[in-house]
Each structure stands twice: as C-alpha cells, then as structure tokens.
Amino acid sequence: MLRISEVKITLAASGFGLAVVRNNHNKSAGRVTICDIYFFDRKGSEAYSKAECPRCNAPRPEPAILKGKLMRKTILIAVVGVVAASPLLHAQTSFSPECRREVVKLCGADRSNRRACIIDKADQLSAPCRTALRERVGALRDNPRVGQRQNGGQRASGDQRVSGGTEYAYGPDPLQRLVFYPAKVKGEHSPLIIFVHGGGWKRGDLSNATGRYKPKHYPENGYAFATINYRLVPDATVEQAAADVAKSIEYLVGRAAVLGFDPRRVVLMGHSAGAHLAALVGTDPQYLRAVGLEPSGLAGVIPLDGAAYDVPLQMVDGNRFMQKTYSQAFGTDPARQWALSPTAHAAAPNARSFLILHIERADGTRQSKALAEQLRAAGTAVQINAVEGKGLKGHAEINRSLGNPDYPATAIVDKWLADLFR
C-alpha cells in the first residue's frame, strides 16, 4: 500500500494546486486515511478545505510542491486516492486499479465534479466497475448517516447531540432527520432559520452540505438554526422530498415553545436543489397544508443559487451536464415538470417575503429573475441580489461561505433578516 505523507500538485491550467494530507492511523491494518484535502492558489496560499478526518489531531505539515516529470503520475495517484477515499466509493474492499483508471479517464482530474459524474455516467463504465459502484451506493443507502458519524454523530435512536446541535427524527425514514441549534440567547421571540441542503435531489447530507459557518453565525446573531435531511431520488420522488421539507417545518413549529423560538418568525433557506425545494414549499400551498400549515406562516424564503424554478424551461436550456439529473428528478411529463415549478405557483398564497440570491451564471440568473417577477406580480415582497462568483466554484462558494462575515452575501442576508424581523 502506497503511503504518502503529503502531496501538493500545482495545476498551471486551472491556477490551483491540490494538497492531499494523509496519516497512518490505520497503518497496522494496511490502510491509509486521508486527513485533509486542500486547494491552493498559484502563490501557495490555502484557499479552502475540502474534507477533514476527525481522527487527525496532529498539526498539519507544510505542503511540499511536487514539480517536474513525475507530475502526471502523481496527479493520477492523488486523484485515485481521492476517488477511493470518497464516501461514494468507500468500502472494505477497494476498487481494482483498472476501475480506478476508468473513473479517472471518464471523469477527469476535476474532483469537484467527480461524484456527480460517476453517478450520471455510470452506464459508461465496464460491468465489473458498475457492479462495484452499485455495491458502494447500496452501502450508503443502507447507512445514510455515514456522513454524520464522520462528523462525530452516531445513528440516532431518539434525540442526540450532533456537533453542537441536537438531532431529531421528524419521521420514520432514516433520512427524515434534522439537527437543531438554539439561539445563543434563548427567547420566545427568536426567529428560526431552516436550511435545506442541495445535491441534485439525489445526494447530499446535512453533515456535509450545510456549510461550516451557518450553524455558528446565525445562533450567535440571535437566530435558532436547523438543517434537515430529506428522502432522495430515486428511492423517493421530488414531491416526497418537498413533503419532507414541509413535515420538518411542522415538526419544529410544533415544538417551538420547548426549543425556544417564535413559530411566527420562521425562514426557509435552501441551496441549489434545496433552493428549489424551499421555493416550492413557499409557493405551492399543498405541501404545508398537508401538515396543517399555510405558506403565509413562513415569514420568508431564501433560495441560494437555484436554477430549476421553471423546470420545463430548465430542461430545455439548462446546463447540459445536469440534464440527466433533471430527467431523473422530474421525468419527461411536461405537466409534472410544471407542477414542480415554483414559478408556476407564484400567485398568492405564498410565504410572506423572498430573498433570492444567485451567482453569475446564465441559467440561474434567468430563472431567479423570472421567479422574482412572478412573485412581485402576485404582490409578494421579494428582493433579488446577484452575488459574485461563476461556475461550479461560485455555486459551491455561496453555500460554503454564507455566514462568514468576510463573504459579501452574509451581509446581504443579515440585513434582509434584520429588516424582516424589525
């Protein structure tokens, strides 16, 4: 087994280097654990962390720069190591070298797209590699709380503390879970922000798709905060995912007095696919009415860089890379696609106010503006803001960095919330 203490690769084309930091906690078992994965800019300064191993408590070594003729070979080693260590591909038995090479050849060296690429292009892999992939996907579905256990949580059998919050089951399915963080100063007038993670309606988890800043920033500023999981495609439908969002709201609102927040001051926030679900629940009354609530009971909705507010349009002119994901989520029936479009339900009743944020990408900008126009036409208060950032990096950044005081969108959201609850 190859053991690498640390590798940094400078990628001149993209302007970023990749540092893979490993430890030898499992040396006796013949395994190597990846501790941290960082991206660096051309000057070698750390840009952001991509993953962390909770067992790595030793100081991080300074990165060593690897250049020259071994660069291509090392890129392959690092990429294969990252792929093999990802939750999607993790198992007690590793991928064969041939399958690893297939994955790298099919999906390239850009790790940020790899998981989505593997899922969307699995049919292009060889039969043995597809079989191994299905085994790993099946393992994740059988144990959907893997991500939370890696962050210090455990499978819940009731309510449980998780990374500073308390985990609750709002339904019987293993994915019907949420983590609640009380406001630092509890009070019956504290608002609640509920976050819905993204992941193409078919992946993601509150443990790895909430962002590091939100659970700290909002409670410190007087807001209770909750982040939820929901059932995923293909085991569930988008309609069921939206129903789960509504059910989680009903669960929390029904316990407002105990948890310490004002049930009349609830804001629903979501990123990417979660932005679509938040906007859908905030505009289509059927989901909240099914649990005895009304859209007007939501003080606000904050969709973060969604691009499926008009599903039929997005199926036509959306990002080509995402078309298989859209088809898997929304099917081919135009009537169903339109029924799952927040824009189609923008006429009243709606949540009382919307703050729509988007980065600089064509489809997200078009979709956000169209939803805002329809909401305004219906008499719903709406604010729309463009946030600096492009492509997949900007799309991830708005979620990852929201709540960081140095990130511009944080001030936008903070002011909007302050005005809303003035």
Disulfide bonds with the S-S distance in Angstrom:
Cys35-Cys56 1.89
Cys99-Cys129 1.79
Cys107-Cys117 2.13
